[in-house]
């Protein structure tokens, strides 16, 4: 089946290495498109919760697919998030068509798009990282329980139910946090002259125009591949939210040449360097739990508390 040719695709919050990740569905999506640019907007590999005991073949296939797309001409930008923050050591590293960045500004048909993960707005990550990590484990457990619940509902012929969405929508603090996140991102984008601001982090897919007394911009969030299975697409001067459960096409399969290649061969196709995810995770753990986000990174975004 022919792939859809699009200008830009944005995927975030995949959380490879966790039980909630829908890797097979993401592979299906990536095999259905042919983007000129692919933006991985943070939390792609969950290094916070990385374990050698759980990294199934389907999760590795996602990495193979992404690198395979880069080797075939797609510009891939890996924008770092909080769950993969240790990759910020490699910011501005370029390996062929694969680039690691902390933020990205693109010119899209004469309009400026400001793209970053969004964790810099999260006070708990900046000041109490251990609490944020504990919340990550709790979220993963909730997703496991939800999966079992949905299996039971499917057996009874009933629709799936999202526990996390119910909690987010019913707890006033969660609703307020999400609203504040979106407003802060939009206000900063307007202040800095951006037409679009593209985030992830809060697992809430959205497209909305925000206005204040200084101007307006379009706020966009790519959602996640744990609960919502969504992505952002830009083509023909328009943004849209892709919903896998509504927009999915017939099943695609990995390209035959990608099936036969191991990870080192794929990486070698775009660079001479090798990346060992397991060693990266061990190095991250050895650095301790209390390391804060680089202040230079916050200053660069104008988010310093000074």
C-alpha positions in Angstrom: 0.0 0.0 0.0 1.2 3.5 -0.8 2.4 5.6 2.1 1.0 9.0 2.8 3.5 11.8 1.9 3.5 14.5 4.5 5.7 17.5 5.3 6.1 16.8 9.0 5.1 14.3 11.7 5.4 14.9 15.4 5.4 11.9 17.9 6.0 12.2 21.6 5.7 10.3 24.9 6.2 6.8 23.4 7.8 5.5 26.7 9.7 2.6 25.1 10.7 0.2 27.9 7.4 0.5 29.8 4.4 -1.8 29.9 2.0 0.9 28.7 3.8 1.6 25.4 1.9 0.6 22.3 4.9 -0.1 20.1 3.2 -2.3 17.5 0.6 0.4 16.8 3.4 3.1 16.5 5.2 0.8 14.0 2.0 0.5 12.0 1.6 4.3 11.9 5.3 5.0 10.9 4.9 2.5 8.1 1.9 4.3 6.8 3.6 7.7 6.3 6.5 9.1 4.4 7.4 12.4 6.1 10.1 14.8 5.0 10.7 15.5 8.7 10.0 13.3 11.8 10.0 15.1 15.2 10.4 12.8 18.2 9.3 15.3 20.9 10.6 13.8 24.1 10.1 10.7 26.3 10.6 8.3 23.4 12.9 5.9 25.4 11.9 5.9 29.1 15.3 5.8 30.6 13.9 6.7 34.1 12.2 3.3 34.2 14.5 1.4 31.9 15.0 -2.3 32.8 16.9 -5.1 31.1 14.0 -7.3 32.2 11.6 -5.5 29.9 12.4 -4.2 26.5 10.5 -6.5 24.1 11.3 -6.9 20.4 8.5 -4.6 19.3 10.1 -1.7 21.2 13.4 -2.4 19.5 11.6 -2.4 16.2 10.5 1.1 16.8 14.1 2.3 17.1 15.0 0.3 14.0 12.2 1.9 12.0 13.1 5.4 13.1 16.8 4.9 12.2 15.7 3.2 9.0 13.6 6.2 8.0 16.6 8.5 8.7 18.9 6.3 6.5 16.3 6.6 3.7 16.3 10.4 3.7 13.8 11.5 6.4 15.2 14.3 8.6 14.7 12.9 12.2 14.9 15.3 15.2 15.0 13.8 18.6 13.9 16.5 21.0 14.8 15.5 24.6 12.3 15.2 27.3 12.4 14.4 31.1 12.2 10.6 30.9 15.1 10.7 28.4 16.8 13.8 29.8 20.3 12.1 30.0 20.3 12.5 26.2 20.7 16.3 26.8 24.4 15.5 27.1 24.3 14.9 23.4 22.3 18.0 22.4 23.1 19.5 19.0 24.7 16.2 18.0 24.2 15.4 14.4 24.6 11.9 12.9 23.6 12.1 9.2 19.9 12.8 9.1 19.5 12.1 12.8 19.8 15.1 15.2 19.5 15.4 19.0 18.2 18.8 20.2 16.6 20.3 23.3 14.3 22.5 21.3 13.6 23.2 17.6 12.4 26.2 15.6 11.1 25.5 12.1 9.9 27.8 9.4 6.7 26.3 8.0 5.4 28.2 5.0 6.5 31.5 6.4 5.3 30.8 9.9 7.6 30.0 12.9 7.0 26.8 14.9 8.6 26.5 18.4 8.9 22.8 19.3 10.0 21.4 22.7 8.8 18.7 25.1 7.4 20.9 27.9 8.9 19.4 31.0 10.5 22.7 31.8 7.1 23.9 33.0 6.9 21.1 35.6 7.9 22.4 39.0 8.0 18.8 40.4 10.6 17.8 37.9 12.8 20.8 38.6 12.6 20.7 42.4 11.7 17.2 43.4 12.8 14.8 40.7 12.3 11.7 43.0 8.6 12.6 43.3 8.2 12.9 39.6 9.9 9.5 39.1 7.7 7.9 41.7 4.7 9.3 39.9 6.1 7.7 36.7 6.1 4.3 38.3 2.6 4.9 39.7 1.4 5.8 36.2 2.9 2.7 34.7 1.1 0.6 37.4 -2.2 2.3 36.6 -1.7 1.5 32.9 -1.1 -2.2 33.8 -4.3 -2.3 35.9 -6.2 -0.5 33.1 -5.0 -3.0 30.5 -6.4 -5.9 32.6 -9.6 -4.0 33.1 -10.0 -3.4 29.3 -9.2 -7.1 28.6 -12.1 -8.0 30.9 -14.4 -5.4 29.3 -13.5 -6.7 25.8 -14.5 -10.3 26.9 -17.9 -8.9 28.0 -18.3 -7.0 24.7 -18.1 -3.6 26.3 -16.1 -0.5 25.3 -12.6 0.2 26.7 -12.3 2.5 29.7 -9.4 4.9 30.6 -8.8 5.1 34.3 -6.1 7.8 33.9 -8.3 10.0 31.7 -11.1 9.7 34.3 -8.7 10.7 37.1 -7.2 13.6 35.1 -10.7 14.9 34.2 -12.1 14.6 37.7 -9.3 15.9 39.8 -9.4 19.7 39.9 -5.6 20.0 40.4 -4.9 17.9 37.3 -7.3 19.9 35.2 -5.8 23.2 36.5 -2.2 22.0 35.8 -3.1 21.0 32.2 -4.8 24.4 31.6 -1.9 26.3 33.1 0.6 24.3 31.0 -1.2 25.1 27.8 -1.7 28.8 28.6 1.9 29.2 29.7 3.2 27.6 26.5 0.9 29.8 24.4 1.7 33.0 26.2 5.5 32.4 25.9 5.1 31.6 22.2 3.2 34.8 21.6 5.7 36.8 23.6 8.6 35.4 21.5 6.8 35.9 18.1 6.1 32.2 17.3 3.0 31.3 15.3 2.9 27.7 16.6 4.0 26.1 19.8 4.3 22.3 19.8 4.6 20.3 23.0 4.2 16.9 24.5 4.7 15.8 28.1 1.1 16.0 29.5 -0.3 13.2 27.3 -3.2 15.5 26.1 -3.5 15.8 22.3 -4.8 19.2 21.4 -5.0 21.9 18.7 -6.3 25.3 19.8 -5.8 28.9 18.9 -4.8 31.0 22.0 -5.2 34.8 22.1 -4.0 37.4 24.5 -3.6 41.2 24.4 -0.2 40.8 22.6 -1.4 38.5 19.8 -2.3 34.9 19.0 -0.7 31.5 18.3 -1.8 27.9 17.7 -1.0 25.6 20.6 -0.5 22.0 19.6 0.2 18.9 21.6 1.0 15.5 20.1 -0.4 13.5 22.9 1.2 10.1 23.5 1.5 6.4 22.5 0.4 5.0 25.9 -3.2 6.1 26.2 -4.3 8.2 23.2 -2.1 6.8 20.4 -1.9 10.2 18.6 0.5 12.2 16.5 0.6 15.6 14.9 0.9 16.0 11.1 1.6 19.1 9.1 0.9 19.2 5.4 -0.6 21.6 2.8 -0.1 24.5 5.4 -2.4 22.8 7.9 -1.9 20.9 11.2 -4.1 17.9 12.1 -4.1 15.5 15.0 -3.8 11.9 13.9 -5.8 9.4 16.1 -4.6 5.9 15.5 -7.9 4.3 16.8 -9.9 6.4 14.3 -7.5 6.9 11.5 -5.5 3.7 11.3 -5.1 2.1 7.9 -4.7 -1.5 7.0 -1.8 -3.2 8.8 1.7 -2.5 7.4 4.7 -4.6 7.9 8.3 -3.6 8.4 10.4 -3.2 5.3 12.1 -6.5 4.5 15.6 -5.0 4.6 14.9 -3.6 8.1 13.8 -7.0 9.4 17.2 -8.5 8.5 19.3 -5.7 10.0 20.5 -5.6 13.6 20.7 -2.3 15.5 24.4 -1.7 14.9 23.9 -2.1 11.1 21.0 0.4 11.1 23.0 2.9 13.1 26.0 2.4 10.8 23.8 3.2 7.8 23.7 6.9 9.0 26.7 7.2 11.2 30.0 5.5 12.2 29.1 5.8 15.9 27.3 3.1 17.9 24.7 3.8 20.6 24.3 1.4 23.5 21.0 2.1 25.2 21.7 -0.2 28.1 25.0 1.5 28.9 23.3 4.9 28.6 20.7 3.8 31.2 23.4 2.5 33.6 25.4 5.8 33.2 22.2 7.8 33.9 21.5 5.8 37.1 25.1 6.3 38.4 24.7 10.1 38.3 22.2 10.1 41.2 18.6 11.1 41.5 18.9 14.8 42.4 20.3 16.3 39.3 18.3 19.3 38.1 17.5 20.4 34.6 20.4 22.5 33.2 19.9 26.1 34.1 21.3 27.2 30.7 18.5 25.2 29.1 15.9 27.1 31.1 17.5 30.4 30.4 17.5 29.7 26.7 13.8 29.4 26.9 13.3 32.4 29.1 12.0 30.3 31.9 14.6 31.0 34.6 13.2 31.7 38.1 15.6 34.7 38.6 
